[in-house]
């Protein structure tokens, strides 16, 4: 009986899962911070910051990848410092693929966390403050449990979206089998190969299943945690 996927295809699937997971790990802490600033902050330039945070949603992914290449390439201002000081090179590596994916999925996490923050009753935090809880205590014991459904739902949605990221990844790290060739890039390569239609269809079906599964899981987690919190 023939294998469902070839070893090279399994490699692309495993790399996609690893890149998407690392992208969520990269993006989650700053996304929670950005959501907090946008939801609770009142300062000049807040609208501009909001626009910058959500810019990857409206920019062509190729433009995002090009900007990353300019900034984090071996001759870029940040990439050169990373290479000289820490020996870290992101361009044409799986780490760079994770960075590109994190940038593209960042607004999804921010949006989910921000909606959860805006739904929190300020009276609960005020009550904790009157009982002597400091800002960090209030966040860890009151706010964080209440926004946990949004954080988890945003993280899972970003993970599912990361599995399908193409434009920013191929522009920043190219399409290198075994190193940066994620599932969408493997599908693209299959469509460019003679007789690769069956392989492309097989990988596309798997990509569809993973995306739908991720979205359903995000919805289930959000509903389950809302029930646990009695909301």
C-alpha positions in Angstrom: 0.0 0.0 0.0 1.5 3.4 -1.0 2.3 5.9 1.7 -0.1 8.7 2.2 2.7 11.3 1.9 6.3 10.9 0.7 9.2 11.5 3.2 9.8 15.0 1.6 6.1 15.9 2.0 6.1 14.8 5.7 9.2 16.9 6.1 7.3 19.9 4.8 4.4 19.2 7.2 6.7 18.8 10.2 8.5 22.0 9.3 5.2 23.9 8.9 4.1 22.7 12.4 7.4 23.7 13.9 7.5 27.1 12.2 3.9 27.9 13.2 4.5 26.9 16.8 7.7 29.0 17.0 5.9 31.9 15.5 3.2 31.8 18.2 5.9 31.6 20.9 7.7 34.6 19.3 4.5 36.7 18.9 2.4 35.9 21.9 4.1 38.0 24.6 4.5 41.2 22.6 0.9 40.7 21.2 -0.5 40.6 24.8 1.5 43.7 25.6 0.3 45.5 22.5 -3.3 44.5 23.2 -3.0 45.9 26.7 -1.6 49.2 25.5 -4.3 49.6 22.8 -7.1 48.6 25.1 -6.1 50.5 28.3 -3.8 53.2 27.1 -4.8 56.8 26.4 -1.9 58.6 24.7 -1.2 60.7 21.6 -0.4 58.4 18.6 -2.6 55.6 19.8 -4.4 55.5 16.5 -1.1 55.3 14.6 0.1 52.5 16.8 -3.2 50.6 16.2 -2.7 51.1 12.5 0.9 49.8 12.6 -0.1 46.8 14.6 -2.7 45.8 12.1 -0.7 46.7 9.0 0.3 43.1 8.2 -3.4 42.4 7.6 -3.7 44.8 4.7 -0.2 44.9 3.3 0.7 42.3 0.6 2.6 39.6 2.3 5.4 40.0 -0.2 5.9 43.5 1.0 6.1 42.3 4.6 8.7 39.7 3.5 10.7 42.4 1.6 10.7 44.7 4.6 12.0 41.8 6.8 14.7 41.1 4.2 15.7 44.8 4.3 15.8 44.9 8.1 17.0 41.3 9.0 19.1 40.4 5.9 22.8 39.9 6.4 23.4 43.5 5.3 20.3 44.9 7.1 20.6 47.1 10.2 19.3 44.5 12.5 20.4 41.4 10.7 24.0 42.6 10.5 24.1 43.2 14.3 22.5 39.8 15.1 25.2 38.2 12.9 28.1 40.1 14.3 27.1 40.1 18.0 25.3 36.8 18.4 26.1 34.8 15.3 22.4 34.6 14.5 21.3 34.6 10.8 17.6 34.6 10.1 17.5 35.0 6.3 17.1 31.7 4.5 16.6 29.8 7.8 13.6 28.2 9.5 14.0 30.8 12.3 13.5 33.5 9.7 10.4 31.6 8.5 9.0 31.6 12.0 9.7 35.4 12.3 7.9 36.1 9.0 5.0 34.0 10.1 4.9 35.7 13.5 4.7 39.1 12.0 1.9 38.1 9.7 -0.2 36.4 12.4 0.6 39.1 15.1 -2.5 41.2 14.5 -4.7 38.1 14.9 -3.5 37.6 18.5 -3.7 41.3 19.3 -7.2 41.5 18.1 -8.4 38.5 20.1 -6.7 39.6 23.3 -7.9 43.2 22.9 -11.5 42.1 22.6 -11.1 40.0 25.7 -9.6 42.9 27.6 -12.3 45.3 26.6 -14.9 42.8 27.9 -13.4 42.6 31.4 -15.4 44.5 34.0 -13.2 47.3 35.3 -14.9 47.0 38.6 -13.2 43.7 39.3 -9.8 45.3 38.9 -10.8 48.3 40.9 -12.0 46.0 43.7 -8.6 44.3 43.7 -6.9 47.6 43.9 -8.9 48.7 46.9 -7.8 45.4 48.6 -4.1 46.4 48.1 -3.3 44.4 45.0 -0.6 46.1 42.9 -0.7 46.4 39.1 1.2 43.1 38.5 -0.9 41.2 41.1 -4.2 42.6 39.6 -3.1 41.5 36.1 -2.0 38.0 37.2 -4.9 37.2 39.5 -7.8 39.1 38.0 -7.2 40.2 34.4 -5.2 37.3 33.1 -7.6 34.5 34.0 -10.5 36.5 32.5 -8.7 37.1 29.2 -7.2 33.6 29.0 -9.9 32.5 26.5 -9.0 35.3 24.1 -5.3 34.5 24.5 -5.7 30.9 23.8 -8.2 31.4 20.9 -5.9 34.0 19.4 -2.8 31.8 19.7 -4.6 28.8 18.1 -6.0 31.0 15.3 -2.5 32.4 14.7 -1.1 28.9 14.7 -3.6 27.8 12.1 -2.9 31.0 10.0 0.8 30.4 10.3 0.4 27.0 8.7 -0.8 28.7 5.5 1.6 31.7 5.3 3.3 31.9 1.9 4.2 35.3 0.6 6.2 36.7 3.5 8.0 33.4 4.0 9.1 32.8 0.4 10.2 36.4 0.0 12.3 36.5 3.2 13.7 32.9 3.5 13.2 31.5 0.0 12.0 28.0 -0.8 14.7 25.6 0.5 13.6 21.9 0.9 14.3 20.7 4.4 15.1 24.2 5.7 12.4 26.7 4.8 10.0 24.7 2.5 6.8 24.7 4.6 3.5 23.2 3.4 2.3 26.1 1.3 5.7 26.3 -0.4 5.7 22.6 -1.1 2.3 23.0 -2.7 3.7 25.8 -4.9 6.7 23.7 -5.8 4.4 20.8 -6.8 2.3 23.1 -9.0 5.5 24.2 -10.8 6.7 20.6 -11.4 5.5 18.5 -14.4 3.0 15.9 -13.2 2.8 17.5 -9.8 -0.9 18.1 -9.8 -1.7 15.0 -7.7 0.9 15.9 -5.1 -0.3 19.5 -5.0 -3.9 18.3 -4.5 -2.9 15.9 -1.7 -1.0 18.6 0.1 -3.7 21.2 -0.4 -6.3 18.8 1.1 -4.0 18.3 4.1 -3.6 22.1 4.4 -7.3 22.6 4.3 -7.9 20.0 7.0 -5.3 21.5 9.3 -6.8 25.0 8.8 -10.3 23.9 9.5 -9.2 21.9 12.5 -7.3 24.9 13.9 -10.3 27.2 13.6 -12.7 24.7 15.1 -10.3 24.1 18.0 -10.0 27.9 18.6 -13.8 28.2 18.8 -14.1 25.2 21.1 -11.4 26.4 23.4 -13.0 29.9 23.7 -16.4 28.4 24.4 -15.1 25.9 26.9 -13.1 28.5 28.8 -16.0 31.0 28.8 -18.2 28.2 30.4 -15.5 27.5 33.0 -15.4 31.2 33.9 -19.2 31.4 34.0 -19.4 34.0 31.2 
